[in-house]
Amino acid sequence: MKDNIIPIFFSIDDNYAPFLKIALCSITEHANKENNYKIYVLFSRLNDANKLDITKFLSNHSNFSVEFVDMNEHVSEISDALFTRDYYSKTTYYRLFIPRLFPQYNKALYIDSDIIVLDDIANLYNIDLGTNLIGATPDESVQIIPEFITYVEKYLGIKHEHYFNAGIILMNLDELRKFEFEKKFVSLLKQIKFSVAQDQDYLNAICKDRVTYVPSVWDKMPFPNPNIKVEDLKLIHYNLTFKPWHYDGILYEDIFFKYADKVGLRDTINKIKENFSEEDKKADQLGGQRLIKMAGELAEIQDTYANLLKQGKIKF
């Protein structure tokens, strides 16, 4: 597997192992046999049974291989500074260390595991980034929620239509290393805590003005959009609380369950949904409301990130 290698990174824990398997099923179904897809699973807690299950699944596909990367040692020095909220874990930050840890690659894909791919993922990988650091899609949730629009523009100082979702990103590893991205991230981490979107805000703040914007069909969230036909979708991203394994009636849930059935995980998903109680749903709803409120309040404070940066009080 030396030629046409497409490195694809995921970051999960044991809770997300079933969803990764479903995502991988959709990726393998649409993959070009002429490419070699190298899957990297970044983790801090992942049991041997889940590793074996994923390995066995991919062993049925001759042009796929998988490697599991324990990130505990790599982030130990700054682990305490990695802020998380609600259902997020520190695994969400692991994508930021890919440029340093994988110097053998010039380019790589990072993809969240709550996705279904409906096209050859190589077509996303092959998008030309030039000297830009990142290829990504404007975050659809930010475009439609007024408080998020205000937060992004006033607190971060980024036009809302330029604020990208970090769940599906094409990384120009060469340029990120030249740019000393990780050094800048660690420096910024010590100066300010982004409470709304955590690692996504750091990526947007640091990579500002060096982003190639990818068509939204490569990161379509479960929001209705009359301008996008189902048959045109290339990647569905069940982000935020729009999880078909928690709720009924999620847009594109039929596509998710199609692939859950293909890997024999329908019963597992149904059990997850049954165990997601009314209290869990209420907590989900309240968490979303708190997040929107927080975003709106942060946009109105004096010491926004944008203002501190402009005043030279933040440097990276």
C-alpha positions as CSV (number, residue, x, y, z in Angstrom):
1,M,0.0,0.0,0.0
2,K,2.5,2.6,-1.1
3,D,0.7,4.3,-4.0
4,N,-2.4,6.5,-4.0
5,I,-2.5,6.5,-0.2
6,I,-5.4,8.5,1.2
7,P,-4.9,9.0,5.0
8,I,-8.2,9.4,6.9
9,F,-8.2,10.2,10.6
10,F,-11.0,9.6,13.1
11,S,-11.0,10.4,16.8
12,I,-13.2,8.3,19.0
13,D,-13.8,6.5,22.4
14,D,-15.6,3.3,23.1
15,N,-19.0,5.1,23.0
16,Y,-18.5,6.1,19.4
17,A,-17.1,2.8,18.1
18,P,-20.4,1.6,16.6
19,F,-20.9,4.8,14.7
20,L,-17.3,4.7,13.3
21,K,-18.1,1.2,12.0
22,I,-21.2,2.4,10.3
23,A,-19.3,5.4,8.8
24,L,-16.6,3.1,7.6
25,C,-19.2,0.9,5.9
26,S,-20.4,3.8,3.9
27,I,-16.8,4.9,3.0
28,T,-15.8,1.4,1.8
29,E,-18.9,1.0,-0.3
30,H,-18.1,4.1,-2.4
31,A,-14.3,3.7,-2.4
32,N,-12.3,3.5,-5.7
33,K,-10.4,0.2,-5.9
34,E,-7.4,1.9,-7.4
35,N,-6.8,3.9,-4.2
36,N,-5.4,2.7,-0.9
37,Y,-7.2,4.1,2.1
38,K,-5.2,4.3,5.4
39,I,-7.5,4.7,8.4
40,Y,-6.1,6.1,11.6
41,V,-8.2,5.9,14.8
42,L,-7.0,8.4,17.4
43,F,-8.1,7.5,20.9
44,S,-7.5,7.7,24.7
45,R,-9.9,5.0,25.7
46,L,-10.7,2.2,23.3
47,N,-11.0,-1.4,24.3
48,D,-9.5,-4.3,22.5
49,A,-12.9,-5.7,21.5
50,N,-13.8,-2.5,19.6
51,K,-10.3,-2.4,18.0
52,L,-10.7,-6.0,16.8
53,D,-14.2,-5.4,15.5
54,I,-13.1,-2.5,13.4
55,T,-10.0,-4.3,12.2
56,K,-12.0,-7.4,11.2
57,F,-14.5,-5.2,9.2
58,L,-11.8,-3.4,7.3
59,S,-9.9,-6.7,6.6
60,N,-12.6,-7.6,4.1
61,H,-11.5,-4.7,1.9
62,S,-8.1,-5.2,0.4
63,N,-7.4,-1.5,-0.2
64,F,-8.1,-0.5,3.4
65,S,-5.9,-0.7,6.4
66,V,-6.2,0.6,10.0
67,E,-3.9,1.8,12.7
68,F,-4.9,2.7,16.3
69,V,-3.1,5.6,17.9
70,D,-3.1,6.1,21.6
71,M,-3.0,9.8,22.2
72,N,-2.6,9.9,25.9
73,E,1.1,10.4,25.9
74,H,1.0,12.9,23.0
75,V,-1.3,15.4,24.8
76,S,-0.3,14.7,28.4
77,E,1.5,18.0,28.9
78,I,-1.6,20.1,28.0
79,S,-4.4,17.7,28.7
80,D,-5.6,19.7,31.8
81,A,-6.0,22.8,29.6
82,L,-8.2,21.1,27.1
83,F,-11.7,22.5,28.0
84,T,-14.8,20.4,27.2
85,R,-18.5,20.8,27.9
86,D,-21.7,18.8,27.6
87,Y,-21.2,15.5,25.8
88,Y,-17.8,16.4,24.3
89,S,-14.6,14.6,25.3
90,K,-11.0,15.6,24.9
91,T,-10.8,13.4,21.8
92,T,-12.3,16.4,19.9
93,Y,-8.9,18.1,20.2
94,Y,-6.8,15.2,18.8
95,R,-7.1,16.4,15.2
96,L,-5.0,19.4,16.0
97,F,-1.9,17.2,16.5
98,I,-2.1,15.4,13.2
99,P,0.4,17.6,11.4
100,R,3.2,17.0,13.9
101,L,2.5,13.3,14.6
102,F,2.3,12.2,10.9
103,P,5.2,13.9,9.1
104,Q,5.1,11.3,6.4
105,Y,2.0,12.9,4.9
106,N,1.6,16.1,3.0
107,K,-2.2,16.1,3.2
108,A,-4.9,14.2,5.2
109,L,-8.6,14.1,5.9
110,Y,-10.0,14.4,9.4
111,I,-13.6,13.2,9.7
112,D,-16.0,12.9,12.6
113,S,-17.5,9.5,13.1
114,D,-21.2,10.7,13.2
115,I,-21.3,10.7,9.4
116,I,-22.4,8.8,6.3
117,V,-20.4,9.1,3.1
118,L,-22.2,8.8,-0.2
119,D,-19.4,9.4,-2.6
120,D,-15.8,8.3,-3.0
121,I,-14.0,10.1,-0.1
122,A,-11.0,10.4,-2.4
123,N,-12.9,13.1,-4.3
124,L,-12.8,15.3,-1.2
125,Y,-9.2,14.4,-0.5
126,N,-8.2,15.4,-4.0
127,I,-9.5,19.0,-3.8
128,D,-6.6,21.4,-4.4
129,L,-5.8,23.6,-1.4
130,G,-3.0,25.5,-2.9
131,T,-1.2,27.1,0.1
132,N,-4.3,27.3,2.2
133,L,-4.2,25.5,5.5
134,I,-7.6,23.9,5.6
135,G,-10.4,22.8,3.3
136,A,-13.8,22.9,4.9
137,T,-17.5,23.8,4.6
138,P,-19.1,26.8,6.2
139,D,-20.9,25.6,9.4
140,E,-24.5,25.2,8.5
141,S,-25.8,25.6,12.1
142,V,-24.0,28.9,12.4
143,Q,-25.6,30.2,9.3
144,I,-29.2,29.8,10.6
145,I,-29.0,30.5,14.3
146,P,-28.8,34.3,15.0
147,E,-26.9,34.1,18.3
148,F,-24.2,32.0,16.6
149,I,-23.9,34.5,13.8
150,T,-23.5,37.3,16.3
151,Y,-21.0,35.3,18.3
152,V,-18.8,34.4,15.3
153,E,-18.8,37.9,13.9
154,K,-18.5,40.0,17.2
155,Y,-16.6,37.6,19.5
156,L,-14.3,35.8,17.1
157,G,-14.1,38.5,14.4
158,I,-14.9,36.2,11.6
159,K,-17.6,36.6,9.0
160,H,-20.3,34.0,9.7
161,E,-20.2,32.8,6.1
162,H,-16.5,32.1,6.5
163,Y,-16.8,30.2,9.8
164,F,-16.2,26.5,9.0
165,N,-17.3,23.3,10.6
166,A,-14.2,21.3,11.8
167,G,-15.9,17.9,11.8
168,I,-14.9,17.3,8.2
169,I,-11.6,19.0,7.2
170,L,-9.0,18.5,4.6
171,M,-5.7,19.3,6.2
172,N,-2.7,20.7,4.2
173,L,-0.2,19.2,6.6
174,D,2.8,20.7,4.8
175,E,1.5,24.2,5.2
176,L,0.3,23.6,8.7
177,R,3.8,22.5,9.7
178,K,5.4,25.5,8.0
179,F,2.9,27.7,9.7
180,E,3.8,26.1,13.1
181,F,0.1,25.5,13.7
182,E,0.5,23.4,16.8
183,K,2.8,26.0,18.4
184,K,0.2,28.7,17.7
185,F,-2.6,26.5,19.1
186,V,-0.7,25.8,22.4
187,S,0.1,29.5,22.7
188,L,-3.5,30.6,22.2
189,L,-4.8,27.8,24.5
190,K,-2.8,29.4,27.3
191,Q,-4.3,32.9,26.6
192,I,-8.0,32.2,26.1
193,K,-10.6,29.6,26.6
194,F,-13.2,29.1,23.8
195,S,-16.2,27.8,25.5
196,V,-18.7,27.7,22.6
197,A,-17.1,25.5,20.0
198,Q,-13.8,24.5,21.7
199,D,-11.3,23.1,19.1
200,Q,-13.4,24.4,16.2
201,D,-13.1,28.0,17.4
202,Y,-9.3,27.6,17.8
203,L,-9.1,26.2,14.2
204,N,-11.2,29.0,12.8
205,A,-9.2,31.7,14.7
206,I,-5.8,30.4,13.7
207,C,-6.6,29.4,10.1
208,K,-8.6,32.6,9.3
209,D,-8.1,33.8,5.7
210,R,-6.3,30.5,4.7
211,V,-9.3,28.3,4.1
212,T,-10.5,26.7,0.9
213,Y,-14.3,26.5,1.1
214,V,-15.7,23.1,0.1
215,P,-19.3,22.6,-1.4
216,S,-21.9,22.0,1.3
217,V,-22.8,18.6,-0.1
218,W,-19.6,17.4,1.6
219,D,-20.8,18.3,5.1
220,K,-24.6,18.4,5.0
221,M,-26.2,18.6,8.4
222,P,-29.7,17.4,9.1
223,F,-31.3,20.8,8.3
224,P,-33.9,21.1,5.5
225,N,-32.5,22.9,2.5
226,P,-34.7,23.1,-0.6
227,N,-31.6,23.9,-2.8
228,I,-29.9,20.6,-2.0
229,K,-31.3,17.3,-3.4
230,V,-30.8,14.1,-1.5
231,E,-29.3,12.5,-4.6
232,D,-26.6,15.2,-4.7
233,L,-25.4,14.6,-1.1
234,K,-21.8,13.3,-0.7
235,L,-21.5,13.4,3.1
236,I,-24.2,13.6,5.8
237,H,-23.0,14.9,9.2
238,Y,-25.3,14.1,12.1
239,N,-23.8,16.7,14.3
240,L,-24.9,18.5,17.5
241,T,-28.0,16.8,18.9
242,F,-29.2,15.6,15.5
243,K,-28.5,11.9,16.3
244,P,-30.8,9.2,14.7
245,W,-29.6,7.0,17.5
246,H,-31.2,9.3,20.1
247,Y,-34.3,10.7,18.3
248,D,-36.9,9.7,15.8
249,G,-37.6,11.8,12.8
250,I,-34.0,13.1,12.2
251,L,-33.6,14.2,8.6
252,Y,-31.7,11.5,6.5
253,E,-32.2,8.9,9.3
254,D,-33.2,6.3,6.7
255,I,-29.7,6.6,5.1
256,F,-28.0,6.1,8.5
257,F,-30.1,3.0,9.3
258,K,-29.4,1.6,5.9
259,Y,-25.7,1.4,6.8
260,A,-26.4,0.3,10.4
261,D,-28.3,-2.6,8.9
262,K,-25.4,-3.5,6.5
263,V,-23.0,-4.0,9.5
264,G,-25.6,-5.7,11.7
265,L,-25.9,-2.8,14.2
266,R,-29.6,-2.0,14.0
267,D,-30.3,-3.7,17.4
268,T,-27.3,-2.0,19.0
269,I,-28.6,1.4,17.8
270,N,-32.1,0.6,18.9
271,K,-30.8,-0.2,22.4
272,I,-28.9,3.1,22.5
273,K,-32.0,4.9,21.5
274,E,-34.1,3.1,24.1
275,N,-31.6,3.9,26.9
276,F,-31.6,7.6,25.9
277,S,-34.2,8.6,28.5
278,E,-36.6,11.5,28.7
279,E,-34.2,13.1,31.2
280,D,-31.3,12.7,28.7
281,K,-33.5,14.4,26.0
282,K,-34.4,17.2,28.4
283,A,-30.7,17.7,29.3
284,D,-29.9,17.7,25.5
285,Q,-32.5,20.4,25.0
286,L,-31.3,22.5,28.0
287,G,-27.7,22.1,26.9
288,G,-28.5,23.5,23.4
289,Q,-30.4,26.4,25.0
290,R,-27.5,27.2,27.3
291,L,-25.0,27.1,24.4
292,I,-27.1,29.6,22.3
293,K,-27.5,31.8,25.4
294,M,-23.7,31.7,26.1
295,A,-22.9,32.6,22.5
296,G,-25.2,35.6,22.6
297,E,-23.8,36.8,25.9
298,L,-20.1,36.4,24.9
299,A,-20.8,38.5,21.8
300,E,-21.7,41.4,24.0
301,I,-18.7,41.5,26.4
302,Q,-16.0,44.1,26.1
303,D,-13.0,41.7,26.1
304,T,-14.0,39.6,23.1
305,Y,-11.3,37.6,21.4
306,A,-11.5,39.9,18.4
307,N,-11.0,43.0,20.6
308,L,-8.1,41.5,22.6
309,L,-6.4,40.4,19.3
310,K,-6.8,43.9,17.9
311,Q,-5.4,45.5,21.0
312,G,-2.4,43.2,20.9
313,K,-3.3,41.6,24.2
314,I,-3.4,38.2,22.5
315,K,-0.5,37.0,20.4
316,F,0.2,33.6,18.8
